[in-house]
Structures are given as C-alpha cells and as structure tokens.
Amino acid sequence: MNCKIIGYDLKSLEVELGAAEKFYCGRGAIIYHEGGIDKKVKMINKGIGGLLKRTLSGESMFLVELVNNTAGNRKLMVAGKMGILPVDLAAFPAGVVCRKGFYVASSGDVDIDFSLNLSSLIGGTGLIMQKISGRGTVFLDSMGTAVCLDVPYGDKVFVDEKSFLCIDAAAQSQLSANFSGKGLLGGEGLSMYQIQGPAKVYINTVNY
C-alpha cells in the first residue's frame, strides 16, 4: 500500500492499493476510487454499547471498507474537512486521544471509542474526545501544518485548545486545563491545555 498526501493548505489523501489490500474510511470521505475497488459498509461496535460509543465519539455507526479485488494496483482518494495528519499507531500502543469527529481514514481496522475529558469541556472543545487505537496508520482531520511536540519528563507545554489535535492516550491524564487571566486579556481565552511530560502531542499551526 502506498499513501500520498496531496495539496497545500487543504489536503487530501491518495492511496494506491495492491492486490487484496484493504483501506478504511469514514462515511462521506471518499473523493473517488478506480474500478476494481469494491466498497463494503460495515457496522462496527454493534449493540447498544457500541451505538453509545460511536454516537458519543462523534462518528457514524458505519465504516467504509475498500478492497482491491484486482491483480494490479488501484487508486482511491479520501479527504476530511480541511487537511490530513497521518499518525502511525505502532508508536502509540495505547492509542491516541483526539478532538471529537477528527477521524478520516485508516490503513488498518481501528477501534474508535469516546473519552470524557473535563479539561476539553472547560477549554471549549467539548466534554467528549475520541480515543483511537488499533493497527496501521490513522489519518486525522487537520488544518495548517501539524507539529509534533515531544515533551520530556518534568517539562510542561501550554497549548491553545483550538490548536490541539491529539495526544498519546497513555499520557491523557497529564493533560489539564490551566487558567490565566492574562491569557484571556491576550486573546487566547481563559484557559489553555497544560501538558506534563513525558508526552507526545500533535498541534495545528492555526487556531480554529
């Protein structure tokens, strides 16, 4: 499988599938796919618990599975609302926690759960966040250029909530709200995310 991000400010993802390879995306993410690629809409997280999980996480109950049923290579393209951030889940055994509704696609089958976070509610991004775990690479919605901050043990970083993309799920408890009247007067709002290291966090280079 070969994946290539296309575009500048507004990005899409072009995927070339080899024979029998599969790719997954959310409903409405497909821009085009070549003949020979079959689509199957699958319900994930079945049952009442699964319905609650998907509803709270901001995703549909359905995931689109695309498989190349030819002997050659076939292409497809998907996109989110703004851009694409690839995150290799092999580097995050516990998964990642991101803003609600940011899942676009994945190269492997992933589990999309919800995570309650009071800090995000205070910060204005909502009480519910998404926890994504599994295998392969997950592609998240992103605007601007994504930057990865690797916060060492004992250090802190302060991030505007509107620029926050995702954090290692293993470090989620190290994310808290930091209140500052100076920040409010400076236009950043009453609070920012405080992240205590060790932690790896992705941020946007723009606020939205």
Salt bridges, closest charged atoms under 4 A:
GLU14 OE1 - LYS4 NZ 3.75
GLU65 OE2 - LYS40 NZ 3.54
ASP109 OD2 - LYS42 NZ 3.20
ASP111 OD1 - LYS53 NZ 3.63
ASP160 OD1 - LYS162 NZ 3.40
